Amino acid sequence: MIQGSTELVAIVGSPVAQVKSPENFNRWFVDHQQNIVMLAIDLAQTALDDFVQTLRGWQNMRGCVVTVPYKQMLASRLDSVSERSAALRSVNVIRREPDGRLVGDIVDGEGFLNAARQQGFNPKNKQALVIGTGGVGSAIAYSLCQAGVSHLVISDISHERVEALGDLLRSAFPNSVISACLASLEHFDLVVNASPVGMSATRDDGPMPLPAAMMKTLNAKTLVADVVTSPTVTPFLAFARNRGCPIQTGPQMALAQLGNLGHFIGVTPLEI
């Protein structure tokens, strides 16, 4: 029951019907008897500036999670951001301070690694492929380098975005080899689809982020992950599972990230 004393958090993006954060957060709030509720806000881009101004004065709104397509757009509208957000020019969480200042961070990468570690994956000295260089893909790539991968390959349909992210990561993490050369999947310890390919697919033979010939080079020991939350098992993950690979789903990442997001806003502990 929402009351006048209920504190609010939100997730903002467009569309938002597919997001898992409201059910994850609201279940946690109920289970822990917190008088807090998460709202899903499907926001038109034309209202973005007005939303930011409203957020500054929204006194019972603790903060919000940010999803596509606003991670980059909102980063430049805040009062301050973390070092990694500044480097990636992206945010996925905003905290409203008591004086109305808005502070941002991007914890997609940390949430992804939380989920991967739950699968038994340790990124130290491993080889990884990240497909997609948008907000979530860039954050995952950044966190993988920060966690000590020896070799990271990044792939995207935009050569310019691959080059830009590669330059950023080489500068920040000189001990990791960063490349865009992708001839086979057989040597990777981790393969991540961080693109929207596969979203809303209704069949296992739907679109995949890599050509079929490349997919057939998957090693059965490789952890294969997808950030897409609907369907839970994308065609990409279904193919990997059929080859015997361990898989990590988008909803698993969303749940693992709850503590990172909630702790930054100030509504949950870091360890859930």
C-alpha positions, 0 to 999 in steps of 0.5 A: 500500500502506497502511503503519503510517507512512502519513499519512491525510487524509479526506473526511467527509459523507453520502453520499460515494459520489459524491465525486471527492476520493479519486480526485483526491487519491490519484492525486496522492499516487501520482504524486508518491510521497507516503506519504499516502492519502485515505479516504472516511468516510460519517458518521452525524450522530449520530456527529458529536461523537464524530468531532470528538473522535476527530479531535483525537487521531487523530495520523496524520490530517492533516485532512479535506475536508468535504462535505454535509451537515456544512459548517455543522454542523462549523464551530461545533465547531472551535477556529478558522476563517478570516474567510470561514468565520466570515462564512459559518458553514461549512467545507469543509476542516479541518486537525489541528494537532500539538497536536490543535487543529482549524482550518477554512476554506471554499475552495469559492469559490476552487476554483470560480474556479480552474476558471472561470479555466481556462475563460478567465473573469475575474470582474472587473466581470462579471455573475453568477448563483448558484443555491443559497445553501447552503455551496458556493453561499454560498462561490462568491458570496463569492469572486465578490464578493471577485474584483470582480464588478460585479453578483451575483444570488442565487437560492434556493427559500428567500427567507430564505436569499437575504435573509441571504446578500444582507445579508452580501455587501452589508456585506462588499462594498459595491462589488458590486451584490447583488440577487435580481431574476431576469427573464432570463439574457441579460445574465449572463457567468456562471450557476452552479448551486450547488444539488443539482438534477440530482444523479444524473439519468440523462437530459438532460431531467431536472430543472433549477434554473430554469424552461424559459422562463428557460433559453431566455433564455441567451446563447451567450456565457455560461459555465454551470457546475454544482457537481454531480459526478454526472452529469458533464454535468447536464441543466442543462449539457446544455441550456446546451451545446445552446445553444452556451454554454461549460460547466464541470462539477462534476468540473472544479471538484473537480479545480481545488480540490485544491490549495486543499484540500491546501495548507490541510491541508499535503499538497500545494502550492497550485498543482497 
